[in-house]
Amino acid sequence: MKTFFVLLAITILIVMPSSVQARSVHVSGYTDQGVYVYGDMDVDADDSVVGYVYTQDGRKIYVEGELTSIDTVEIESDSWGGGGYELDIDAYHHL
């Protein structure tokens, strides 16, 4: 029985921090090509972000980047071959 509680405690310590850190952000702004985009992105514990943003005419763009401040995401690459631009964070959502 003691082994069970030790394993349970270890599992909680490992799983809990990652679930507490799970969050997403709603972003908007302009790509490096001047196209307005908006969407939701998942934020990992190391502040890396991934997700899809959408253009006003409904096109979907996969983006990867990094949370650089409390209100900015820097997009390092996108599925259009772009990157190196920033999007504004409009809202945080905790998962």
N, C-alpha and C positions, 0 to 999 in steps of 0.2 A: 504494500500500500504506500509506503514511504517513497518508493521509486516512482510510482504514478504521480504523486504530487511534485516531485522534483522535475519530472519530465513535463508536467503541466506548466509549472512555473517557467521553465526554459522556453517552452513554446510561446507562452504569453509574452515574454520579454523579447522574443524574436519577431513575432507577428505584430504586436501592438504598435511599435514605433512606425512601421511601414504603413499601417492602416490609418494612424493618426495623421501622417504626413500627406495622405492621398488628397489631392485637390485638383481643381481645374480652374481655368480662367477664361472669361469671355474677352476677346480682343477685337480691335478694329483699327483700320489705318490704310496706308497705301503701300503697295509693293514697290520694288525698285523699278518697275515698269510704269508706275503711276496709276495702277489699277486699285480702286477701293475694294477692300476685303473685310470680312467679319467672320467670327466663328468661335468655337470652343476648343481649347487645347488642354491636354492633361499635363500636369506638372509632377515630376518625380521628386523624390527626397533630395536629389542633388541639384534641383532647380532646372533640369533639362526639360524641355517642352516638346510635345508632338501633337499633331492633330490636323484637322481640316479647316480651312477657311473657304469662304464662298464669295464669288463676285456678285455684283448687283444683278447680273443676268443669269445667275444660278450655276456658273461653272465652279467646280470643286478643285481646290489646290491642296495637296499634302505638304505640310511644313514641319520643319524641325528647327529648334533653336534653344535659347537659354533665357531664363528669367534674369534680367540684369538689374532691375530695381523693383520697388513695390508697385510701380505703375507702368513698367515697360518690359516687353519681350523682344529680344533680338533674334530675328530669323536668320539662321545660318545657311539654310538651303530650302528650296521648294521644288515641287514637281514640274515647274515650268522652267527649271534651269537657273533660277534666280537665287538671291540671298543677299545678306548684308544690309537688311533694312529693319526698322523697328516698328512694332505695333503697340498701340496703347492698350492697357488692361482696363476694361470697363467694369468688371466685377469678378470677385473670387467665389468659387463654389467648393465647399468641403464635401468630399464623398464619404 
